[in-house]
Amino acid sequence: MYLGAFLFLMIFVLITPQSRAVLAGLSLGMGTFMTNWAPFSYAFLVILVAMIFAGLYVIQSWPKHVEPENPMTKYRRETPAEVEEE
C-alpha cells in the first residue's frame, strides 16, 4: 500500500535538479568514505550481505508450527451421518 505512494513521491524527488545533485553528492561522498576507510568499510559491507543470507537461512530453516491436537475430541459424541425425519 505504501510502496505505490513512496514510488510516486520518489518520481517527484528525482525530477528536480537540486535533489538529483544532492543524491549524486551523497553517493560520491559515500564512495569517497569507503575508499578512505577501505578495510573497515568493505568488511562492514561483507557483514551486511552475510546478515541478509543468514536471515534468509534462519527463516527457511525455522520449524513449522504444528497445532496441538484438541484433547476434547475423544470425548465428543459422534453425530449420526444421516438424521431420519419422520
Short mmCIF file of the C-alpha atoms (twelve columns), coordinates in Angstrom:
data_MODEL
# 
_entry.id   MODEL 
# 
loop_
_atom_site.group_PDB 
_atom_site.id 
_atom_site.type_symbol 
_atom_site.label_atom_id 
_atom_site.label_alt_id 
_atom_site.label_comp_id 
_atom_site.label_asym_id 
_atom_site.label_seq_id 
_atom_site.Cartn_x 
_atom_site.Cartn_y 
_atom_site.Cartn_z 
_atom_site.pdbx_PDB_model_num 
ATOM 1  C CA . MET A 1  0.000   0.000   0.000   1 
ATOM 2  C CA . TYR A 2  2.737   2.432   0.926   1 
ATOM 3  C CA . LEU A 3  5.042   1.247   -1.853  1 
ATOM 4  C CA . GLY A 4  2.984   2.992   -4.527  1 
ATOM 5  C CA . ALA A 5  2.922   6.248   -2.575  1 
ATOM 6  C CA . PHE A 6  6.659   6.002   -1.966  1 
ATOM 7  C CA . LEU A 7  7.385   5.424   -5.664  1 
ATOM 8  C CA . PHE A 8  5.098   8.317   -6.607  1 
ATOM 9  C CA . LEU A 9  6.967   10.579  -4.174  1 
ATOM 10 C CA . MET A 10 10.359  9.397   -5.454  1 
ATOM 11 C CA . ILE A 11 9.407   10.372  -9.015  1 
ATOM 12 C CA . PHE A 12 8.942   13.971  -7.909  1 
ATOM 13 C CA . VAL A 13 12.098  13.911  -5.802  1 
ATOM 14 C CA . LEU A 14 14.176  12.642  -8.710  1 
ATOM 15 C CA . ILE A 15 12.673  15.124  -11.199 1 
ATOM 16 C CA . THR A 16 14.130  18.258  -9.610  1 
ATOM 17 C CA . PRO A 17 17.771  19.057  -10.443 1 
ATOM 18 C CA . GLN A 18 18.556  20.118  -6.875  1 
ATOM 19 C CA . SER A 19 17.518  16.769  -5.432  1 
ATOM 20 C CA . ARG A 20 19.471  14.902  -8.114  1 
ATOM 21 C CA . ALA A 21 22.548  16.981  -7.244  1 
ATOM 22 C CA . VAL A 22 22.122  16.175  -3.540  1 
ATOM 23 C CA . LEU A 23 21.709  12.453  -4.239  1 
ATOM 24 C CA . ALA A 24 24.753  12.442  -6.547  1 
ATOM 25 C CA . GLY A 25 26.786  14.272  -3.905  1 
ATOM 26 C CA . LEU A 26 25.738  11.753  -1.252  1 
ATOM 27 C CA . SER A 27 26.678  8.799   -3.437  1 
ATOM 28 C CA . LEU A 28 30.047  10.349  -4.335  1 
ATOM 29 C CA . GLY A 29 30.659  11.148  -0.674  1 
ATOM 30 C CA . MET A 30 29.859  7.568   0.303   1 
ATOM 31 C CA . GLY A 31 32.238  6.288   -2.368  1 
ATOM 32 C CA . THR A 32 34.997  8.547   -1.059  1 
ATOM 33 C CA . PHE A 33 34.301  7.469   2.501   1 
ATOM 34 C CA . MET A 34 34.500  3.814   1.521   1 
ATOM 35 C CA . THR A 35 37.832  4.234   -0.241  1 
ATOM 36 C CA . ASN A 36 39.298  6.235   2.649   1 
ATOM 37 C CA . TRP A 37 38.238  3.639   5.225   1 
ATOM 38 C CA . ALA A 38 38.727  0.731   2.807   1 
ATOM 39 C CA . PRO A 39 39.426  -2.270  5.023   1 
ATOM 40 C CA . PHE A 40 36.763  -1.394  7.582   1 
ATOM 41 C CA . SER A 41 34.046  -0.274  5.184   1 
ATOM 42 C CA . TYR A 42 34.397  -3.315  2.920   1 
ATOM 43 C CA . ALA A 43 34.379  -5.633  5.911   1 
ATOM 44 C CA . PHE A 44 31.220  -3.884  7.100   1 
ATOM 45 C CA . LEU A 45 29.604  -4.399  3.677   1 
ATOM 46 C CA . VAL A 46 30.552  -8.076  3.726   1 
ATOM 47 C CA . ILE A 47 28.973  -8.419  7.173   1 
ATOM 48 C CA . LEU A 48 25.782  -6.709  5.960   1 
ATOM 49 C CA . VAL A 49 25.486  -9.019  2.947   1 
ATOM 50 C CA . ALA A 50 26.209  -12.068 5.127   1 
ATOM 51 C CA . MET A 51 23.474  -10.977 7.541   1 
ATOM 52 C CA . ILE A 52 20.963  -10.946 4.686   1 
ATOM 53 C CA . PHE A 53 21.782  -14.526 3.743   1 
ATOM 54 C CA . ALA A 54 21.901  -15.626 7.381   1 
ATOM 55 C CA . GLY A 55 18.435  -14.149 7.923   1 
ATOM 56 C CA . LEU A 56 17.093  -15.932 4.864   1 
ATOM 57 C CA . TYR A 57 18.583  -19.209 6.107   1 
ATOM 58 C CA . VAL A 58 17.005  -18.768 9.551   1 
ATOM 59 C CA . ILE A 59 13.615  -18.022 8.005   1 
ATOM 60 C CA . GLN A 60 13.796  -21.073 5.738   1 
ATOM 61 C CA . SER A 61 15.008  -23.456 8.455   1 
ATOM 62 C CA . TRP A 62 12.652  -22.289 11.217  1 
ATOM 63 C CA . PRO A 63 10.473  -25.181 12.412  1 
ATOM 64 C CA . LYS A 64 6.887   -25.122 11.203  1 
ATOM 65 C CA . HIS A 65 4.202   -24.552 13.828  1 
ATOM 66 C CA . VAL A 66 2.062   -27.642 14.386  1 
ATOM 67 C CA . GLU A 67 -1.304  -27.136 16.004  1 
ATOM 68 C CA . PRO A 68 -1.692  -29.381 19.039  1 
ATOM 69 C CA . GLU A 69 -4.464  -31.928 18.916  1 
ATOM 70 C CA . ASN A 70 -7.594  -30.974 20.777  1 
ATOM 71 C CA . PRO A 71 -7.786  -33.232 23.863  1 
ATOM 72 C CA . MET A 72 -11.580 -32.979 23.932  1 
ATOM 73 C CA . THR A 73 -12.045 -34.691 20.566  1 
ATOM 74 C CA . LYS A 74 -12.018 -38.160 22.131  1 
ATOM 75 C CA . TYR A 75 -14.903 -37.171 24.442  1 
ATOM 76 C CA . ARG A 76 -17.189 -35.789 21.756  1 
ATOM 77 C CA . ARG A 77 -20.216 -37.769 20.881  1 
ATOM 78 C CA . GLU A 78 -20.348 -38.814 17.312  1 
ATOM 79 C CA . THR A 79 -23.279 -37.350 15.457  1 
ATOM 80 C CA . PRO A 80 -25.082 -39.657 13.073  1 
ATOM 81 C CA . ALA A 81 -24.329 -39.066 9.416   1 
ATOM 82 C CA . GLU A 82 -27.992 -39.175 8.420   1 
ATOM 83 C CA . VAL A 83 -30.769 -37.974 10.647  1 
ATOM 84 C CA . GLU A 84 -34.035 -39.649 9.725   1 
ATOM 85 C CA . GLU A 85 -37.040 -37.404 9.949   1 
ATOM 86 C CA . GLU A 86 -40.453 -38.957 10.390  1 
# 
